[in-house]
């Protein structure tokens, strides 16, 4: 009975232990996979290993019971390309889909259900198909084909692949739960980010409205305090002029004096109106651009307050133009910074530098004044807060660097778009 090639019971037992160990390793391997795509690919590799098959595949069904995805092992990419479209679940594969349990064939080519095999498909004879269920739902079918060394798949192969299909189902359910949890966490994070953006937009809108109201209040105050006072003086001068002319013996010299005063008051009021209009929207921005407007601000600071201002350009020239909203933001920030130099810095000199490059438009205002300690967080000063808001409205950023006795630097960067 015995020979050098005879299989002893001990040999069969050792082989069984080895295959069970392979099944256990496969179960542990599948349990460690949480990416659904990687998991499906690993399932077919493990099925081929456990069953000792040259080929393995997993067909995943759609709601109508047709194969919507086909993951395979043992077929190279070039052969797969020549085979063409993956199977849709007809013929023998369709029978496996409808079957309640495994289907095992010694020679699938002799089975009348084996139809529709593509001409370039590798030769396959032995076949084993096992359903993969997630609870009460059929997820798909696991196939192995072409037993290594020839011959057919035996009941032990069937038991191992059925067990592997159960492990695979548990791993698939776990992976789908992990994917669903990740999607839920991503959705929650997106919702939180959207709410945060909405709050930030609302906060920005509130601050912008506040800044607009403060600007309107300043204009109203200037109209009342300066223009209103000038016009009141005009009315008083006009009354004195009329009184000088209404006398029985008109005093023409006195009338001329009052007329000259009224003319001067009107000219002064007109200048104040022009200055107010310029502060609101300098026409020089529309007419000849940012650089000319900034140079005018520099001259005004020197003329009114005796603080010389050096204007430097880098990467642009006198005629360079930018988007209107960017020019307005840069101009307003430079204007506010120079106004603060005039009011608070007690500086002997200041400089404005404007540069462009790497997609940014930059402006910096430096002075050698008394400096201050910038507060942490959002500036409390309306002027400083307004500069920050103007920068943020166009996606820019503003930094204020200062220290007592060390002067102040206001640096603005806005994207050119």
Secondary structure, DSSP 8 states (H G I E B T S, - for coil): ---TT---HHHHHHHHHHHHHHHHHHHHHHHT--SHHHHHHHHHHHHHHHHTEEEEEEEEE-TTS-EEEEEEES--HHHHHHH-S---S-HHHHHHHH-SS-EEES-GGGSTT-----TTS-----EEEEEEEETTEEEEEEEEEEETTSS---HHHHHHHHHHHHHHHHHHHHHHHHHHHHHHHHHHHHHHHHHHHHHHHHHHHHHHHHHHHHHHHHHHHHIIIIIHHHHHHHHHHHHHHHHHHHSTT--HHHHHHHHHHHHHHHHHHHHHHHHHHHHHS-HHHHHT-HHHHHHHHHHHHHHHH--EEEEEEES--TT----HHHHHHHHHHHHHHHHHIIIII--SEEEEEEEEETTEEEEEEEE-S------SSS-SSHHHHHHHHHHHHTT-EEEEEE-TTS-EEEEEEEE--
